[in-house]
Amino acid sequence: MLKFDLADGYYRVHLSPEAALELAVVLPGPTPTQRLIGIPLSLLMGWAYSPPYFCAFTETAADLANRALDTQQPPPWHPLVTTSQLTDLPLPQATAFSTLAVHPPNLQHAQPLSYVDIYIDDFLAVAQRSSLLPTLSHTLHGIFSSFHDTQHDRDAPSRQHIISQKKLLKGDAAWSTSKLILGCTYVLQGT
């Protein structure tokens, strides 16, 4: 299992000019007769339509990853493939597997299982050993296809990377058989 957490996810979704005008606010100006108008250029937290609009982006990213995994396309390379597997903390790995795994009757898989899902801004992936690299690569490709992380000339130099670097260092994106996901610890066991 692995997990990617987006940093400042809502603010990564740029608004169309029409949507930006819908969210404009009037602000007090330097004098009582002068007023300022604030027009947001990206999605805001707190706006009633933000969560479904944002989730459309994240669901698209997960769908792109799963479609690429289903078609067995060769994974595109991304520098975070290597970086995501480096961690400051030791990660648990299964040393013995349970024989109690339940399998649906007559289920045959032609290829190792792998799947990417999303919960708001947390990308969650699970894969069997031989499909770890393709799952990781396609997940990153899906994220970066939906959320462009290119710097703009007006961006602050301190702008965060789209994937939380703090959580990468904690090992969130490193493959592990035990992972804290959405507040629960999950442990994978197989045969």
Sequence and secondary structure as in RCSB ss.txt:
>XXXX:A:sequence
MLKFDLADGYYRVHLSPEAALELAVVLPGPTPTQRLIGIPLSLLMGWAYSPPYFCAFTETAADLANRALDTQQPP
PWHPLVTTSQLTDLPLPQATAFSTLAVHPPNLQHAQPLSYVDIYIDDFLAVAQRSSLLPTLSHTLHGIFSSFHDT
QHDRDAPSRQHIISQKKLLKGDAAWSTSKLILGCTYVLQGT
>XXXX:A:secstr
 EEEEBSS GGGSB  HHHHHHT EEEE SSTT EEEE  SB  TT TTHHHHHHHHHHHHHHHHHHHHHHT   
   THHHHTT  SS     SS  S     TT   SS  EEEEEETTEEEEEE GGGHHHHHHHHHHHHHHHS   
  TTS TT   SB HHHHHTTTTS  SEEEETTEEEE    
